[in-house]
Amino acid sequence: MKRCEQRLQELIEDVVMPDIEDHIDDIFESIANDKNASDEAKAELDEMHEMRAEFSEILKDIKNKELDKDECAELYEEIKQMIDGNSEDDEE
């Protein structure tokens, strides 16, 4: 596996997917506590499921060697920026 693909796979598997799963769990917990799912919670849950599916598809592309070098580098940078942006939001 090429270095970029390996770094991208590790980033998705070790950081992104656990964060998505944690967020999904938080939404379910919020819904359970409210005993009702608001439209906002439903929309957010749908968004998280869609995001998880997209990242799963990227992992599948990596495993099937269907990701070219430029696309890999672009995805890696976008994900890093997304993570860094979320980290800044958490600090506020």
A tleap script that builds the chain and sets N, CA, C and O, in Angstrom:
source leaprc.protein.ff14SB
mol = sequence {
  NMET LYS ARG CYS GLU GLN ARG LEU GLN GLU
  LEU ILE GLU ASP VAL VAL MET PRO ASP ILE
  GLU ASP HIE ILE ASP ASP ILE PHE GLU SER
  ILE ALA ASN ASP LYS ASN ALA SER ASP GLU
  ALA LYS ALA GLU LEU ASP GLU MET HIE GLU
  MET ARG ALA GLU PHE SER GLU ILE LEU LYS
  ASP ILE LYS ASN LYS GLU LEU ASP LYS ASP
  GLU CYS ALA GLU LEU TYR GLU GLU ILE LYS
  GLN MET ILE ASP GLY ASN SER GLU ASP ASP
  GLU CGLU
}
set mol.1.N position { 0.847 -1.180 0.000 }
set mol.1.CA position { 0.000 0.000 0.000 }
set mol.1.C position { 0.892 1.242 0.000 }
set mol.1.O position { 1.887 1.311 0.721 }
set mol.2.N position { 0.523 2.193 -0.803 }
set mol.2.CA position { 1.294 3.421 -0.880 }
set mol.2.C position { 1.144 4.212 0.413 }
set mol.2.O position { 0.170 4.059 1.150 }
set mol.3.N position { 2.128 5.054 0.666 }
set mol.3.CA position { 2.170 5.807 1.921 }
set mol.3.C position { 0.925 6.682 2.113 }
set mol.3.O position { 0.339 6.681 3.195 }
set mol.4.N position { 0.518 7.419 1.091 }
set mol.4.CA position { -0.653 8.286 1.209 }
set mol.4.C position { -1.895 7.461 1.531 }
set mol.4.O position { -2.685 7.829 2.400 }
set mol.5.N position { -2.059 6.361 0.836 }
set mol.5.CA position { -3.225 5.517 1.065 }
set mol.5.C position { -3.226 4.966 2.485 }
set mol.5.O position { -4.271 4.885 3.130 }
set mol.6.N position { -2.056 4.592 2.961 }
set mol.6.CA position { -1.954 4.070 4.323 }
set mol.6.C position { -2.290 5.146 5.342 }
set mol.6.O position { -3.023 4.888 6.296 }
set mol.7.N position { -1.760 6.352 5.150 }
set mol.7.CA position { -2.054 7.457 6.077 }
set mol.7.C position { -3.537 7.805 6.047 }
set mol.7.O position { -4.140 8.047 7.092 }
set mol.8.N position { -4.126 7.830 4.855 }
set mol.8.CA position { -5.545 8.143 4.717 }
set mol.8.C position { -6.392 7.077 5.397 }
set mol.8.O position { -7.340 7.392 6.116 }
set mol.9.N position { -6.047 5.820 5.168 }
set mol.9.CA position { -6.787 4.720 5.789 }
set mol.9.C position { -6.699 4.798 7.309 }
set mol.9.O position { -7.710 4.641 7.994 }
set mol.10.N position { -5.521 5.037 7.836 }
set mol.10.CA position { -5.348 5.135 9.284 }
set mol.10.C position { -6.125 6.317 9.856 }
set mol.10.O position { -6.734 6.208 10.920 }
set mol.11.N position { -6.103 7.444 9.150 }
set mol.11.CA position { -6.824 8.620 9.605 }
set mol.11.C position { -8.323 8.339 9.672 }
set mol.11.O position { -8.987 8.697 10.644 }
set mol.12.N position { -8.841 7.704 8.645 }
set mol.12.CA position { -10.272 7.397 8.617 }
set mol.12.C position { -10.633 6.361 9.678 }
set mol.12.O position { -11.592 6.543 10.429 }
set mol.13.N position { -9.866 5.276 9.738 }
set mol.13.CA position { -10.186 4.195 10.670 }
set mol.13.C position { -9.950 4.574 12.136 }
set mol.13.O position { -10.714 4.165 13.010 }
set mol.14.N position { -8.901 5.350 12.406 }
set mol.14.CA position { -8.511 5.630 13.783 }
set mol.14.C position { -9.120 6.911 14.353 }
set mol.14.O position { -9.260 7.046 15.569 }
set mol.15.N position { -9.482 7.849 13.479 }
set mol.15.CA position { -9.974 9.136 13.968 }
set mol.15.C position { -11.403 9.411 13.498 }
set mol.15.O position { -12.304 9.628 14.309 }
set mol.16.N position { -11.594 9.400 12.192 }
set mol.16.CA position { -12.874 9.836 11.639 }
set mol.16.C position { -14.022 8.898 12.000 }
set mol.16.O position { -15.041 9.340 12.529 }
set mol.17.N position { -13.866 7.625 11.721 }
set mol.17.CA position { -14.963 6.683 11.974 }
set mol.17.C position { -15.328 6.610 13.464 }
set mol.17.O position { -16.516 6.612 13.788 }
set mol.18.N position { -14.354 6.547 14.378 }
set mol.18.CA position { -14.736 6.557 15.799 }
set mol.18.C position { -15.472 7.849 16.193 }
set mol.18.O position { -16.410 7.810 16.989 }
set mol.19.N position { -15.049 8.986 15.637 }
set mol.19.CA position { -15.734 10.244 15.930 }
set mol.19.C position { -17.171 10.222 15.417 }
set mol.19.O position { -18.085 10.679 16.104 }
set mol.20.N position { -17.369 9.693 14.218 }
set mol.20.CA position { -18.718 9.590 13.658 }
set mol.20.C position { -19.571 8.682 14.525 }
set mol.20.O position { -20.710 9.017 14.852 }
set mol.21.N position { -19.020 7.530 14.900 }
set mol.21.CA position { -19.771 6.590 15.745 }
set mol.21.C position { -20.122 7.224 17.091 }
set mol.21.O position { -21.237 7.051 17.583 }
set mol.22.N position { -19.182 7.953 17.688 }
set mol.22.CA position { -19.449 8.630 18.958 }
set mol.22.C position { -20.564 9.664 18.800 }
set mol.22.O position { -21.433 9.793 19.662 }
set mol.23.N position { -20.527 10.392 17.696 }
set mol.23.CA position { -21.554 11.410 17.460 }
set mol.23.C position { -22.925 10.762 17.252 }
set mol.23.O position { -23.935 11.262 17.748 }
set mol.24.N position { -22.954 9.662 16.526 }
set mol.24.CA position { -24.208 8.926 16.331 }
set mol.24.C position { -24.741 8.455 17.687 }
set mol.24.O position { -25.934 8.576 17.965 }
set mol.25.N position { -23.854 7.920 18.526 }
set mol.25.CA position { -24.263 7.481 19.865 }
set mol.25.C position { -24.830 8.648 20.681 }
set mol.25.O position { -25.830 8.499 21.383 }
set mol.26.N position { -24.177 9.811 20.579 }
set mol.26.CA position { -24.655 10.994 21.303 }
set mol.26.C position { -26.052 11.406 20.841 }
set mol.26.O position { -26.900 11.781 21.651 }
set mol.27.N position { -26.277 11.332 19.537 }
set mol.27.CA position { -27.595 11.690 18.998 }
set mol.27.C position { -28.647 10.713 19.514 }
set mol.27.O position { -29.726 11.124 19.942 }
set mol.28.N position { -28.330 9.417 19.472 }
set mol.28.CA position { -29.273 8.420 19.990 }
set mol.28.C position { -29.557 8.641 21.470 }
set mol.28.O position { -30.698 8.509 21.912 }
set mol.29.N position { -28.532 8.973 22.230 }
set mol.29.CA position { -28.709 9.230 23.658 }
set mol.29.C position { -29.612 10.439 23.876 }
set mol.29.O position { -30.491 10.425 24.738 }
set mol.30.N position { -29.387 11.468 23.094 }
set mol.30.CA position { -30.223 12.667 23.187 }
set mol.30.C position { -31.676 12.356 22.853 }
set mol.30.O position { -32.593 12.834 23.521 }
set mol.31.N position { -31.875 11.556 21.822 }
set mol.31.CA position { -33.229 11.154 21.430 }
set mol.31.C position { -33.876 10.333 22.555 }
set mol.31.O position { -35.048 10.526 22.878 }
set mol.32.N position { -33.113 9.432 23.136 }
set mol.32.CA position { -33.639 8.588 24.219 }
set mol.32.C position { -34.014 9.434 25.438 }
set mol.32.O position { -35.037 9.198 26.082 }
set mol.33.N position { -33.180 10.411 25.739 }
set mol.33.CA position { -33.449 11.276 26.891 }
set mol.33.C position { -34.695 12.131 26.672 }
set mol.33.O position { -35.462 12.377 27.603 }
set mol.34.N position { -34.886 12.577 25.438 }
set mol.34.CA position { -36.050 13.412 25.125 }
set mol.34.C position { -37.304 12.582 24.877 }
set mol.34.O position { -38.417 13.105 24.831 }
set mol.35.N position { -37.099 11.280 24.718 }
set mol.35.CA position { -38.186 10.349 24.407 }
set mol.35.C position { -38.887 10.708 23.095 }
set mol.35.O position { -40.009 10.276 22.834 }
set mol.36.N position { -38.203 11.505 22.283 }
set mol.36.CA position { -38.757 11.931 21.003 }
set mol.36.C position { -37.605 12.444 20.141 }
set mol.36.O position { -36.681 13.082 20.645 }
set mol.37.N position { -37.665 12.168 18.876 }
set mol.37.CA position { -36.617 12.626 17.974 }
set mol.37.C position { -37.100 13.883 17.259 }
set mol.37.O position { -38.085 13.854 16.521 }
set mol.38.N position { -36.397 14.977 17.490 }
set mol.38.CA position { -36.740 16.214 16.795 }
set mol.38.C position { -36.346 16.083 15.329 }
set mol.38.O position { -35.548 15.220 14.963 }
set mol.39.N position { -36.909 16.938 14.508 }
set mol.39.CA position { -36.550 16.934 13.087 }
set mol.39.C position { -35.063 17.219 12.920 }
set mol.39.O position { -34.408 16.666 12.036 }
set mol.40.N position { -34.541 18.088 13.778 }
set mol.40.CA position { -33.122 18.430 13.729 }
set mol.40.C position { -32.262 17.209 14.053 }
set mol.40.O position { -31.264 16.957 13.379 }
set mol.41.N position { -32.642 16.457 15.073 }
set mol.41.CA position { -31.893 15.256 15.460 }
set mol.41.C position { -31.963 14.202 14.357 }
set mol.41.O position { -30.970 13.542 14.051 }
set mol.42.N position { -33.139 14.052 13.769 }
set mol.42.CA position { -33.286 13.092 12.667 }
set mol.42.C position { -32.406 13.480 11.493 }
set mol.42.O position { -31.746 12.628 10.898 }
set mol.43.N position { -32.392 14.767 11.157 }
set mol.43.CA position { -31.573 15.243 10.038 }
set mol.43.C position { -30.089 15.038 10.327 }
set mol.43.O position { -29.327 14.622 9.454 }
set mol.44.N position { -29.691 15.334 11.559 }
set mol.44.CA position { -28.289 15.161 11.940 }
set mol.44.C position { -27.901 13.688 11.913 }
set mol.44.O position { -26.800 13.342 11.485 }
set mol.45.N position { -28.790 12.832 12.363 }
set mol.45.CA position { -28.538 11.394 12.346 }
set mol.45.C position { -28.395 10.893 10.904 }
set mol.45.O position { -27.493 10.113 10.599 }
set mol.46.N position { -29.281 11.343 10.033 }
set mol.46.CA position { -29.185 10.971 8.616 }
set mol.46.C position { -27.868 11.433 8.018 }
set mol.46.O position { -27.239 10.709 7.245 }
set mol.47.N position { -27.454 12.638 8.377 }
set mol.47.CA position { -26.199 13.189 7.875 }
set mol.47.C position { -25.010 12.352 8.346 }
set mol.47.O position { -24.087 12.088 7.576 }
set mol.48.N position { -25.037 11.940 9.599 }
set mol.48.CA position { -23.942 11.128 10.147 }
set mol.48.C position { -23.887 9.750 9.471 }
set mol.48.O position { -22.805 9.238 9.182 }
set mol.49.N position { -25.051 9.161 9.224 }
set mol.49.CA position { -25.083 7.871 8.531 }
set mol.49.C position { -24.547 8.009 7.103 }
set mol.49.O position { -23.819 7.144 6.616 }
set mol.50.N position { -24.913 9.091 6.452 }
set mol.50.CA position { -24.424 9.340 5.094 }
set mol.50.C position { -22.909 9.541 5.086 }
set mol.50.O position { -22.205 9.025 4.218 }
set mol.51.N position { -22.422 10.297 6.064 }
set mol.51.CA position { -20.988 10.542 6.163 }
set mol.51.C position { -20.240 9.234 6.421 }
set mol.51.O position { -19.189 8.987 5.830 }
set mol.52.N position { -20.786 8.400 7.306 }
set mol.52.CA position { -20.154 7.104 7.593 }
set mol.52.C position { -20.092 6.254 6.319 }
set mol.52.O position { -19.087 5.594 6.059 }
set mol.53.N position { -21.155 6.274 5.538 }
set mol.53.CA position { -21.188 5.504 4.293 }
set mol.53.C position { -20.149 6.028 3.304 }
set mol.53.O position { -19.488 5.243 2.624 }
set mol.54.N position { -20.003 7.354 3.220 }
set mol.54.CA position { -19.014 7.938 2.310 }
set mol.54.C position { -17.593 7.535 2.706 }
set mol.54.O position { -16.782 7.187 1.848 }
set mol.55.N position { -17.293 7.584 4.001 }
set mol.55.CA position { -15.959 7.199 4.449 }
set mol.55.C position { -15.730 5.698 4.277 }
set mol.55.O position { -14.611 5.274 3.987 }
set mol.56.N position { -16.755 4.910 4.450 }
set mol.56.CA position { -16.637 3.465 4.203 }
set mol.56.C position { -16.325 3.207 2.739 }
set mol.56.O position { -15.550 2.309 2.410 }
set mol.57.N position { -16.927 3.993 1.867 }
set mol.57.CA position { -16.673 3.859 0.425 }
set mol.57.C position { -15.219 4.228 0.095 }
set mol.57.O position { -14.589 3.584 -0.744 }
set mol.58.N position { -14.694 5.258 0.754 }
set mol.58.CA position { -13.290 5.632 0.551 }
set mol.58.C position { -12.382 4.491 1.000 }
set mol.58.O position { -11.422 4.153 0.308 }
set mol.59.N position { -12.682 3.894 2.159 }
set mol.59.CA position { -11.879 2.762 2.635 }
set mol.59.C position { -11.932 1.606 1.638 }
set mol.59.O position { -10.923 0.947 1.388 }
set mol.60.N position { -13.100 1.368 1.079 }
set mol.60.CA position { -13.245 0.306 0.076 }
set mol.60.C position { -12.393 0.612 -1.153 }
set mol.60.O position { -11.745 -0.281 -1.699 }
set mol.61.N position { -12.392 1.874 -1.590 }
set mol.61.CA position { -11.569 2.271 -2.731 }
set mol.61.C position { -10.084 2.068 -2.440 }
set mol.61.O position { -9.328 1.644 -3.314 }
set mol.62.N position { -9.672 2.371 -1.210 }
set mol.62.CA position { -8.271 2.175 -0.835 }
set mol.62.C position { -7.924 0.686 -0.902 }
set mol.62.O position { -6.902 0.306 -1.473 }
set mol.63.N position { -8.767 -0.138 -0.325 }
set mol.63.CA position { -8.495 -1.573 -0.297 }
set mol.63.C position { -8.489 -2.182 -1.702 }
set mol.63.O position { -7.749 -3.127 -1.977 }
set mol.64.N position { -9.331 -1.623 -2.590 }
set mol.64.CA position { -9.403 -2.129 -3.965 }
set mol.64.C position { -8.413 -1.430 -4.898 }
set mol.64.O position { -8.412 -1.667 -6.106 }
set mol.65.N position { -7.566 -0.565 -4.322 }
set mol.65.CA position { -6.554 0.174 -5.072 }
set mol.65.C position { -7.172 0.985 -6.212 }
set mol.65.O position { -6.644 1.018 -7.323 }
set mol.66.N position { -8.303 1.640 -5.917 }
set mol.66.CA position { -9.011 2.436 -6.905 }
set mol.66.C position { -8.853 3.936 -6.663 }
set mol.66.O position { -9.579 4.741 -7.245 }
set mol.67.N position { -7.914 4.306 -5.813 }
set mol.67.CA position { -7.703 5.706 -5.459 }
set mol.67.C position { -6.365 6.150 -6.032 }
set mol.67.O position { -5.326 5.573 -5.708 }
set mol.68.N position { -6.385 7.184 -6.893 }
set mol.68.CA position { -5.105 7.641 -7.437 }
set mol.68.C position { -4.412 8.573 -6.440 }
set mol.68.O position { -5.013 9.032 -5.469 }
set mol.69.N position { -3.144 8.837 -6.705 }
set mol.69.CA position { -2.295 9.585 -5.778 }
set mol.69.C position { -2.848 10.982 -5.489 }
set mol.69.O position { -2.877 11.412 -4.336 }
set mol.70.N position { -3.280 11.684 -6.523 }
set mol.70.CA position { -3.792 13.047 -6.343 }
set mol.70.C position { -5.069 13.055 -5.520 }
set mol.70.O position { -5.233 13.893 -4.633 }
set mol.71.N position { -5.970 12.131 -5.806 }
set mol.71.CA position { -7.221 12.047 -5.073 }
set mol.71.C position { -6.950 11.707 -3.604 }
set mol.71.O position { -7.593 12.250 -2.706 }
set mol.72.N position { -6.014 10.824 -3.374 }
set mol.72.CA position { -5.645 10.435 -2.014 }
set mol.72.C position { -5.128 11.644 -1.242 }
set mol.72.O position { -5.561 11.899 -0.119 }
set mol.73.N position { -4.211 12.381 -1.840 }
set mol.73.CA position { -3.635 13.551 -1.176 }
set mol.73.C position { -4.710 14.601 -0.902 }
set mol.73.O position { -4.724 15.212 0.167 }
set mol.74.N position { -5.605 14.809 -1.859 }
set mol.74.CA position { -6.671 15.792 -1.698 }
set mol.74.C position { -7.624 15.395 -0.564 }
set mol.74.O position { -7.991 16.225 0.267 }
set mol.75.N position { -8.015 14.130 -0.540 }
set mol.75.CA position { -8.907 13.644 0.516 }
set mol.75.C position { -8.241 13.762 1.886 }
set mol.75.O position { -8.872 14.180 2.857 }
set mol.76.N position { -6.972 13.394 1.953 }
set mol.76.CA position { -6.247 13.465 3.219 }
set mol.76.C position { -6.229 14.896 3.747 }
set mol.76.O position { -6.498 15.132 4.925 }
set mol.77.N position { -5.911 15.844 2.873 }
set mol.77.CA position { -5.847 17.244 3.288 }
set mol.77.C position { -7.220 17.764 3.713 }
set mol.77.O position { -7.331 18.474 4.712 }
set mol.78.N position { -8.253 17.418 2.966 }
set mol.78.CA position { -9.608 17.857 3.309 }
set mol.78.C position { -10.028 17.322 4.680 }
set mol.78.O position { -10.613 18.045 5.487 }
set mol.79.N position { -9.725 16.061 4.928 }
set mol.79.CA position { -10.095 15.446 6.201 }
set mol.79.C position { -9.306 16.080 7.348 }
set mol.79.O position { -9.864 16.352 8.410 }
set mol.80.N position { -8.028 16.313 7.137 }
set mol.80.CA position { -7.202 16.957 8.171 }
set mol.80.C position { -7.744 18.345 8.493 }
set mol.80.O position { -7.818 18.728 9.661 }
set mol.81.N position { -8.124 19.103 7.461 }
set mol.81.CA position { -8.684 20.438 7.684 }
set mol.81.C position { -9.998 20.355 8.451 }
set mol.81.O position { -10.263 21.169 9.336 }
set mol.82.N position { -10.818 19.364 8.105 }
set mol.82.CA position { -12.088 19.169 8.787 }
set mol.82.C position { -11.841 18.860 10.272 }
set mol.82.O position { -12.517 19.406 11.144 }
set mol.83.N position { -10.882 17.994 10.546 }
set mol.83.CA position { -10.554 17.628 11.923 }
set mol.83.C position { -10.000 18.838 12.667 }
set mol.83.O position { -10.402 19.113 13.797 }
set mol.84.N position { -9.082 19.560 12.036 }
set mol.84.CA position { -8.498 20.738 12.676 }
set mol.84.C position { -9.563 21.796 12.951 }
set mol.84.O position { -9.522 22.462 13.985 }
set mol.85.N position { -10.508 21.954 12.041 }
set mol.85.CA position { -11.603 22.901 12.234 }
set mol.85.C position { -12.484 22.501 13.396 }
set mol.85.O position { -12.915 23.352 14.175 }
set mol.86.N position { -12.755 21.208 13.521 }
set mol.86.CA position { -13.569 20.716 14.634 }
set mol.86.C position { -12.834 20.877 15.951 }
set mol.86.O position { -13.457 21.166 16.973 }
set mol.87.N position { -11.523 20.697 15.946 }
set mol.87.CA position { -10.740 20.857 17.165 }
set mol.87.C position { -10.798 22.292 17.648 }
set mol.87.O position { -10.885 22.544 18.850 }
set mol.88.N position { -10.752 23.234 16.719 }
set mol.88.CA position { -10.830 24.656 17.075 }
set mol.88.C position { -12.212 24.962 17.639 }
set mol.88.O position { -12.327 25.734 18.591 }
set mol.89.N position { -13.257 24.375 17.074 }
set mol.89.CA position { -14.612 24.591 17.567 }
set mol.89.C position { -14.760 24.074 18.984 }
set mol.89.O position { -15.443 24.692 19.800 }
set mol.90.N position { -14.125 22.941 19.291 }
set mol.90.CA position { -14.210 22.343 20.614 }
set mol.90.C position { -13.545 23.214 21.678 }
set mol.90.O position { -13.950 23.208 22.841 }
set mol.91.N position { -12.516 23.965 21.266 }
set mol.91.CA position { -11.769 24.789 22.216 }
set mol.91.C position { -12.542 26.035 22.603 }
set mol.91.O position { -12.289 26.600 23.668 }
set mol.92.N position { -13.466 26.478 21.783 }
set mol.92.CA position { -14.203 27.718 22.052 }
set mol.92.C position { -15.231 27.557 23.128 }
set mol.92.O position { -15.929 28.514 23.464 }
savepdb mol mol.pdb
quit
